[in-house]
Amino acid sequence: MSSLCDGDLQFASGRAGAENAFAQLVAASAARPADTALLLSLAGAARALGRDADEEAALSRLLRIQPRHLEGLFQAADLYARCGQSAIAAAVYRTALQSIPASAQLPPEWARRVQMARAAIDANNGALERFLDERLAEPRARFPGEPLGRIDKARDTLLFKRRVYRPQPSFLYVPEIPAIEFFDRALFPWLEAIEAAFEDIRAELMAVMAEPGACLQPYMDLDGQVTGQWAELNNSRRWSAFFLWREGRSFEENQARCPKTLAALEAWPRCEIPGAAPTAMFSILEPHTRIPPHVGVNNARVVVHLPLVIPKDCGFRVGAETRPWIPGQAFVFDDTIEHEAWNDSDDWRAVLIIDAWNPFVTAAEREMVAALTEGVNAFYGDLPDYIRPQSR
């Protein structure tokens, strides 16, 4: 015999006993309407009797009292699935999964339930995607050639196919700047002049790399022992750089070795922030090396990549969007949105990296950002490098 929630009510055998137990539970829940354990038992009794409406009523009462009641949510989702209401079931399953703490260690029976819930959610997302695409086909056809990429990304976010990333600069956040992973090239007409010099820039890089003991330095050059995600790359040539400028400092000797690159960069409207910008460098990633997810320091500026030497199996992600590097084709991104890079090939990869002002920052704001940054640097002086924000 299975005891009820307070131990004084008993389920009897057979249909008549189940009906009697259900009646007792109805009376008990009327007397104690906020008792969630009693409501869960009432829902279980209704399910055993095939009383779907009574089960739904009991679970609805329970979940109004305790909206994140895990067993109640799963039983409600199971009920909707059993009744053929797959969309509602998926929505309730999703809420149930969101109620499970990330650190929770689930017993095997719960792990199976979670797996089934995820399968139901995935199936529903597929059905919803097909349904929405049919609905969107007519208005899409009325705007041929119109850029609708933002709406497509919104749809993918709605379908949980695309995660939402936001700028999280490690130093300065300027509010109300649009959060854009990869920018429209039309905002940067000067890119074409730099791309036109691709072959010259690449040739100068190759000449630098061909010299014994090429003047490369580890991009990560923090003093002392470093732990965490940067430990593997700190003071390592696996990710190295040949700097033309670094955080506003000119490297004249390196610049003299790359005159055609410097000439091409005359088209570049340099981001001038004392002690922080400009930066221009050849970034070299050794074979089988990954740069872990990280963010930049300041969303008032953006970062430009001009791919120079790109073997296969290389890639770059900013937020929810992953792109390949294509030699000679520059792109611009917001580096304060989480990004990462990888070279899974057997050869080294090289990219020219420069920074520029964010196109949505006004001329007056640029001066103010520069003054803010310079003021902070002047106030603190030489901070230990382990708390100095990395520029890229």
C-alpha positions in Angstrom: 0.0 0.0 0.0 1.4 3.5 -0.9 1.0 6.1 1.8 -0.4 9.5 0.9 1.4 12.7 1.6 0.6 12.9 5.4 0.5 9.2 6.0 -3.1 8.9 7.2 -4.7 8.4 3.8 -4.2 5.1 2.0 -4.7 4.0 -1.6 -6.9 1.0 -1.9 -6.6 -1.7 -4.6 -8.7 -1.7 -7.7 -10.7 1.0 -9.5 -13.1 1.6 -6.6 -10.2 2.0 -4.2 -8.5 4.5 -6.6 -11.7 6.4 -6.9 -12.0 6.5 -3.1 -8.4 7.7 -2.7 -8.9 10.4 -5.3 -12.0 11.6 -3.5 -10.1 11.8 -0.2 -7.3 13.7 -1.9 -9.8 16.2 -3.4 -11.2 16.8 0.1 -7.8 17.0 1.7 -6.6 19.5 -0.9 -9.7 21.6 -0.4 -8.8 21.8 3.3 -5.1 22.5 2.6 -5.1 24.3 -0.8 -1.4 25.5 -0.6 0.0 22.0 0.1 2.0 21.3 -3.0 2.9 17.7 -2.0 -0.9 17.0 -1.7 -1.6 18.6 -5.0 1.1 16.4 -6.7 -0.5 13.3 -5.1 -3.9 14.5 -6.4 -2.4 14.9 -9.9 -0.9 11.4 -9.7 -4.2 9.9 -8.6 -6.0 11.7 -11.5 -3.5 10.3 -14.0 -3.9 6.8 -12.7 -7.7 7.2 -13.3 -7.2 8.7 -16.7 -8.8 12.0 -15.6 -6.7 14.3 -17.7 -8.7 17.4 -16.9 -8.4 16.8 -13.2 -4.7 16.1 -13.5 -4.2 19.4 -15.4 -6.2 21.3 -12.8 -4.2 19.9 -9.9 -0.9 20.6 -11.6 -2.0 24.1 -12.6 -2.8 24.8 -8.9 0.5 23.4 -7.8 2.6 25.4 -10.4 0.8 28.6 -9.6 2.0 28.2 -6.0 5.5 26.9 -6.9 6.2 27.7 -10.6 9.6 25.9 -10.5 8.4 22.7 -9.0 10.4 20.2 -11.0 8.3 17.1 -10.6 5.2 19.2 -11.2 6.6 20.7 -14.4 7.7 17.3 -15.8 4.4 15.7 -15.0 2.5 18.6 -16.7 4.7 18.4 -19.8 4.1 14.6 -19.8 0.4 15.2 -19.7 0.4 17.7 -22.6 2.6 15.3 -24.6 0.2 12.4 -23.9 -2.7 14.6 -25.0 -1.1 15.5 -28.3 -0.3 19.1 -27.4 3.4 18.8 -28.3 4.1 22.6 -28.6 2.8 23.2 -25.0 4.6 20.1 -23.8 7.9 21.4 -25.3 7.4 24.8 -23.7 6.8 23.3 -20.3 9.8 20.8 -20.7 12.0 23.8 -21.5 10.9 25.6 -18.3 11.6 22.4 -16.4 15.1 22.0 -17.7 15.8 25.7 -16.9 14.8 24.9 -13.3 17.6 22.3 -12.9 20.7 23.8 -11.4 23.8 23.6 -13.6 25.7 21.8 -10.9 22.9 19.2 -10.2 23.9 15.6 -10.2 20.9 13.8 -11.6 20.1 10.1 -10.8 19.8 7.8 -13.8 16.0 7.9 -13.9 16.0 11.7 -14.0 18.8 11.7 -16.6 16.5 9.7 -18.9 13.6 12.1 -18.3 15.9 15.0 -19.2 17.0 13.3 -22.4 13.4 12.7 -23.4 12.5 16.3 -22.6 15.4 17.5 -24.8 14.3 15.3 -27.7 10.8 16.7 -27.4 12.1 20.3 -27.4 14.3 19.6 -30.5 11.4 18.0 -32.4 9.2 21.0 -31.5 11.9 23.5 -32.6 12.0 21.7 -36.0 8.3 21.9 -36.4 8.3 25.6 -35.3 11.0 26.4 -37.7 9.1 24.9 -40.6 5.9 26.7 -39.5 7.7 30.0 -39.2 9.4 29.7 -42.6 6.1 29.1 -44.3 4.7 32.2 -42.5 7.8 34.3 -43.5 7.9 33.3 -47.1 5.2 35.7 -48.2 6.5 38.9 -46.6 10.1 37.9 -47.6 8.9 37.6 -51.2 7.6 41.2 -51.0 11.1 42.5 -50.2 13.4 40.9 -52.8 17.0 42.0 -52.4 16.2 43.7 -49.0 18.8 42.8 -46.3 16.9 40.7 -43.8 19.9 39.1 -42.0 18.9 40.6 -38.7 15.5 39.0 -38.9 17.0 35.6 -39.8 19.3 35.9 -36.8 16.3 36.8 -34.6 14.5 33.7 -35.9 17.5 31.5 -35.1 17.7 33.1 -31.6 14.0 32.4 -31.1 14.5 28.8 -32.1 17.5 28.5 -29.7 19.8 27.9 -32.7 21.8 31.0 -31.9 23.0 32.2 -28.6 22.8 35.9 -27.6 26.2 37.5 -27.0 26.7 41.1 -25.8 29.7 43.4 -25.5 31.6 42.8 -22.3 34.7 44.9 -22.5 37.3 44.4 -19.9 37.9 48.1 -19.4 35.5 50.6 -20.9 31.9 50.2 -22.0 30.2 52.9 -23.9 26.4 52.4 -23.7 24.0 52.5 -26.6 26.5 51.5 -29.3 24.9 48.8 -31.4 26.2 45.3 -30.5 27.4 44.0 -33.9 29.5 40.9 -34.2 30.8 41.5 -37.8 30.2 44.9 -39.3 28.9 45.9 -42.7 31.9 46.6 -45.0 30.2 49.7 -46.3 31.0 51.4 -43.0 34.7 51.1 -43.8 35.4 52.3 -47.4 39.1 52.6 -46.7 39.4 48.8 -46.4 39.6 48.5 -50.2 42.9 50.4 -50.4 44.4 48.0 -47.8 43.1 45.0 -49.6 44.5 46.3 -52.9 48.0 46.0 -51.3 47.4 42.4 -50.1 50.2 40.9 -52.2 52.7 43.5 -51.1 51.7 43.1 -47.5 51.9 39.4 -47.7 55.3 39.5 -49.4 56.7 41.7 -46.6 55.4 39.3 -44.0 57.0 36.3 -45.8 60.3 38.2 -45.9 60.1 38.8 -42.1 59.2 35.1 -41.5 62.1 33.9 -43.7 64.7 35.6 -41.7 66.5 33.5 -39.0 65.1 34.4 -35.6 62.4 36.5 -37.1 61.6 39.5 -34.8 58.5 38.0 -33.5 57.5 38.2 -29.8 54.9 36.3 -27.8 51.6 38.2 -28.0 50.9 37.2 -24.4 53.8 38.4 -22.4 52.7 38.6 -18.8 55.3 38.3 -16.1 55.4 35.5 -13.6 53.4 32.3 -13.5 50.1 32.5 -15.2 47.3 30.1 -14.6 43.9 29.7 -16.3 43.1 30.0 -20.0 46.2 32.0 -20.9 48.8 29.7 -19.2 49.5 27.8 -22.4 50.0 30.8 -24.6 51.8 33.2 -22.1 55.4 33.9 -23.3 54.9 31.3 -26.0 55.7 31.7 -29.7 52.6 29.6 -30.5 50.8 32.9 -30.7 53.3 35.6 -31.7 53.3 39.0 -33.2 55.3 41.3 -35.3 54.3 44.8 -34.2 54.2 47.9 -36.3 52.3 49.8 -33.5 51.3 48.4 -30.1 48.9 50.3 -27.8 50.1 53.6 -29.3 53.8 52.9 -29.4 55.6 52.8 -32.7 58.0 50.1 -33.6 60.1 52.1 -36.1 62.6 49.3 -36.9 59.7 46.9 -37.8 58.0 49.6 -39.8 61.2 50.2 -41.8 61.1 46.6 -42.8 57.6 46.8 -44.2 57.4 50.1 -46.2 54.7 48.8 -48.6 52.5 47.8 -45.7 53.0 51.2 -44.1 52.1 52.8 -47.4 48.9 50.8 -47.6 48.0 51.7 -44.0 48.0 55.4 -44.9 44.4 54.8 -45.8 43.7 53.6 -42.3 42.1 56.2 -40.0 44.0 55.3 -36.9 42.3 54.9 -33.6 44.4 57.3 -31.4 44.1 56.6 -27.7 47.2 57.4 -25.7 48.6 54.3 -24.0 46.0 52.1 -25.7 45.8 52.5 -29.5 46.7 52.3 -32.3 47.8 48.7 -32.7 48.9 47.2 -36.0 50.6 43.8 -36.2 51.1 40.6 -38.0 49.5 37.9 -35.8 51.0 34.5 -36.2 49.3 31.4 -34.9 51.4 28.2 -34.9 50.0 24.8 -36.0 47.4 23.2 -33.8 47.0 26.3 -31.6 43.8 27.8 -30.3 43.2 31.2 -28.9 40.6 30.7 -26.1 37.4 32.7 -25.9 38.1 36.2 -24.6 37.0 39.9 -24.9 38.7 43.1 -25.7 39.0 46.3 -23.6 36.8 49.0 -25.2 33.7 48.9 -27.4 34.4 52.4 -28.8 36.9 50.8 -31.1 36.7 47.8 -33.5 39.2 45.4 -34.8 40.1 44.6 -38.5 41.6 41.4 -39.8 43.2 41.1 -43.2 44.0 37.4 -43.7 47.4 36.8 -45.3 48.4 33.2 -44.9 45.5 30.9 -44.2 46.0 27.1 -44.3 43.0 24.8 -44.1 41.3 24.0 -40.8 41.5 27.6 -39.5 38.5 29.5 -38.1 37.3 32.5 -36.2 34.2 33.0 -34.0 32.7 36.2 -32.8 29.6 35.7 -30.6 27.3 33.3 -32.3 28.9 33.7 -35.8 31.8 31.7 -37.1 33.7 32.7 -40.3 36.6 31.4 -42.2 39.5 33.7 -43.1 39.8 34.3 -46.8 43.2 35.6 -47.9 43.0 39.2 -49.1 39.4 39.8 -47.8 39.3 42.0 -44.7 36.5 42.0 -42.1 35.7 44.1 -39.1 34.3 42.9 -35.7 33.6 44.1 -32.2 36.2 42.4 -30.1 34.4 43.1 -26.9 32.0 40.4 -27.9 33.4 37.0 -26.9 35.6 35.7 -29.7 38.1 32.9 -30.3 40.4 31.7 -33.1 42.0 28.4 -34.0 44.5 26.9 -36.3 44.0 23.1 -36.5 46.3 22.7 -39.5 49.9 21.6 -39.8 51.1 25.1 -41.0 51.3 28.5 -39.5 48.5 31.1 -40.0 49.1 34.9 -40.3 46.7 37.8 -40.2 47.3 41.6 -40.3 45.4 43.1 -37.4 44.6 46.8 -36.9 42.2 48.7 -34.8 39.8 51.6 -35.7 37.1 53.7 -34.2 33.7 52.2 -33.9 31.7 53.9 -36.7 28.8 54.6 -34.3 31.0 56.7 -32.1 31.0 60.4 -32.9 34.1 62.6 -33.3 33.4 64.3 -30.0 32.9 60.9 -28.2 36.2 59.7 -29.7 38.1 62.6 -28.0 36.2 62.0 -24.7 37.0 58.2 -24.8 40.7 59.0 -25.4 40.7 61.5 -22.5 38.9 59.0 -20.2 41.5 56.3 -21.1 44.4 58.6 -20.7 43.0 59.9 -17.4 42.7 56.4 -16.0 46.2 55.5 -17.0 47.6 58.7 -15.5 45.7 58.1 -12.2 46.9 54.5 -11.8 50.4 54.8 -13.4 52.2 51.5 -14.1 49.9 48.8 -12.9 51.1 45.2 -12.6 50.6 43.4 -15.9 48.5 40.7 -14.2 45.7 43.3 -13.8 46.3 45.2 -17.0 43.5 44.5 -19.5 44.8 42.8 -22.6 44.1 44.7 -25.8 43.1 41.8 -27.9 
